[in-house]
Every structure is written in C-alpha cells, then in structure tokens.
C-alpha cells in the first residue's frame, strides 16, 4: 500500500512480506526508496493497509496475517509523561472502554467453557464420530542463492506439533532466527 504514515505530506510505501516483515519505505531521493521502519511478525503477511482506524488524528498500519490475525501499528504515543508525583487519571471514556473489554472477555471465556463442556459430552457418547479437521497449509520451499540452502516454510491455522522431513540423501538442518522448533535427528535405515 502507499500511505502518508509519517505525516510529512509524501506517501510512503508499506510492504508486508511473506516472511512476516512489515517495512516502511520513504522516497527521499528520486533514485532508491529508503527503509525507515520495520517490524517483524511471527507469520506471513497476507495484506497491508494504511489509514486512520482506531483514533482520530493517529494514522495506523493494519496487516492481516495468513492465519487471519489483524495487527495494527499506530502513530499514537504509547507512553504519557506525568509530572513528579502526579497520578495518571483515566478519562471516563477510557474507563468505560476497559470495562466493556473486560465484560467481553468474561463473556468469551464463558462461551469457550460451555463449548468445551459440550464437546466433552458429545465425545463421550456412544454415537460420537471422530474426524480429522480439514485445514489448508501454506508451504514454500525456496532456494537461497547466497548460501546454497533451501528454506522450508510451513504455515497452518493451528499449532504444528511435529514435522517429519525424510530424505534419501544426507542433509544438514540450519537454524534460523525465526525458527522456534526443536530439531532431532535419527539415523536413516536404507531398507
């Protein structure tokens, strides 16, 4: 997307990448865009958009990820300065918003408990049928020319417990910064 997120009157280029990076480029000179800010998410970015969403006067970047999460980056200051000994008092509007969010959270927790109990009862009945849920897999297997390695990227909309990689030839697994997996090796039985 292109949007004036910095408020300088010139639109910046907003880039969401499939490795989870969000980047903001400015065009200070006519030759090359300059990277001004970046932010790393834990999953690939499916869509990105700039605009004013949450609060008037503060522009934001909204990014939708592969699994459906919406992430917002705002220009609104997070910290507010107070004088020495002053207490930060919340406005009535902010107190109402916090109360509303707490009520919504309690309602959702109750709903989850009810659905969990309902599932437990149905799974223990004599007519229960078990099935594997269908889900889509976003996979990429790309060659990295710089170090002659391949990157395997797997994304699903649920937790990944195990990934089994089987190869007819010896392979070396390289660790990367975004990898949170625990790697274990087993010897290959040729038969």
N, C-alpha and C positions, 0 to 999 in steps of 0.2 A: 504494500500500500504506500501511497505518498500522502503525508500529512505534516502540518507545521506543529510538531510536538514541542519544539524548543521555544516557540513564540517569537521568533525573530522575523517573521514575515515571509520566510522562504520555506517551502515544503521540504521535509526530509524523507528519505527512502526508508521504509520499515520492512525488514526482511525477517521472515520466520523460516527456519531451516528444518530439514527432517532429522537432524541430529539434536534438536531441541534448543538451538541457539536463536535468540532474538537479537537483532542488530539494528542500530540506527545509524544511517549514513547521511552526512551533510555534503553539500556541493559548494565548498568554499572557493574552489578554483574551478575553471572550466574543464580541466584535464581529467582528474580522477575523483571519485567520491571518497570521503574521509570517514572512517569509522569513529563515531563519537561515543557511543554507549553500546554495551552488550549485556545480555542476561541469559543464563543457562537454565533450561527446564529439564526435567528428567525423562521426557518423551518427545516424540516428533511433533512439530507444529503443523497443523493442517490448514490453518487460516489465521490471518492477522489483519487488524483494522485499527486505525487511529480515529479518535473522536472524543466528544465530551459525553460521558455516560453517567458517572456516579454523582458528581457535584459540579454545579455551575462554576465556571471560571477556572476549572482544573482539567486539562486535557489528559487523555489516557490512551494506552495501547491495550487492546484486547486481543488475546491469542487463544484459539481453540486448538486443543491437542488431539492426538489420534484417538485416545480413549474417551473423548468428549468433555474433558475438563475445560473450563474457561478461566484464564489467568489474566489479571489486569495489572498493568504498571501505570502508576499515576504520577502527575507532577505535583500533587498536593503534599505539602510538608508533613512528615510523619511525626516529628518531634516539635513540641511547642515550648518555647522558653518562658519561664516564670521568674519573677524577681526573687530576691532572697527571702525565705520564709513564707512566700505566698503559696497557697494551696491552689491546685488546678481544679476549677469547678466545672462540671459538665453542664451544658445547657439542657433545658427541659427536652428539647428535640432529640438530643443525643441520648439522654436517659430513656426516653420512650423507644428509641431505636434499639438500644441494648436490651430493654425489657421485651420487646417484640421478638428479637432474635433468640433470647433465652426461651420464651414460650414456644417458638417454632422448633427449637432444638429438642425441648422436652416432648413435644408432640411427635417428632420424628423418631425419637428413642422409643416411645411407647408403641408406635406403629411397627418398628423393627421387632420389638419383643413379641407383639401379637403375631406377626407373620412367622417368626421363628417357632413360636409355640404351635401355630397352625401346621407348619411343615413337619415338626416332630410328631404330631398326632397322625398326620396323613402317612408319614413314612413308616409308622409302626402298625398301621392297619394291615389286614390280610389282603386287601385289594391294591396295595401300593405297587406302583410300577416305577422302576428306576431308569433314567435315561441320561445319556451324556449330553450336556447342553452344547448347542452349536454356537461357535464364535469365529469371527474372522481373524486371520493372522496377517500382520503386516511384516513382511520379511524382505531383507535386502542382503545381497552377497556381492560386494563390490571390491574391485582391485584397487589397492592403494599403490600408486606407481612409485612414490617416494621411497618406501622401504620394502617393496615387492611382497606385500602381505595382502590378505583378503580380510575384509571386515564383514562379519555376520551380525546383522541387526534383526532382532525378533521383538515384535510388539504385539501384545494381545490385550483385550479389555478386561482381563482378570490376572491374578497373580500367577507367575510362572514358577512352578516348584522345581522342575528338572528339565534339562535339555541334554539329550544324548547326541553326541557327534561321533559318527563311525566313519572310519577312513581305511582304505586299502593300503595306503602309503603312510609312512611316519609323518606326523605333523607336530609343530610347536605352537602352543597357545600363548599369545602375548597378552599381557594385562594392559588395560587402558583405564584412563581416569574415570570414565562413566560406568565402568563395569562394577556391579555390586555382587557378582556371582562368586561362589566358592568353587574352585576348579579341582577336580580329582581325576587322576589318570588310572587306567587299567591296561594291562598288557594285552596285546592282540593275539588271539588264538586263530591261526591261519586256517584251521579246519572248521 
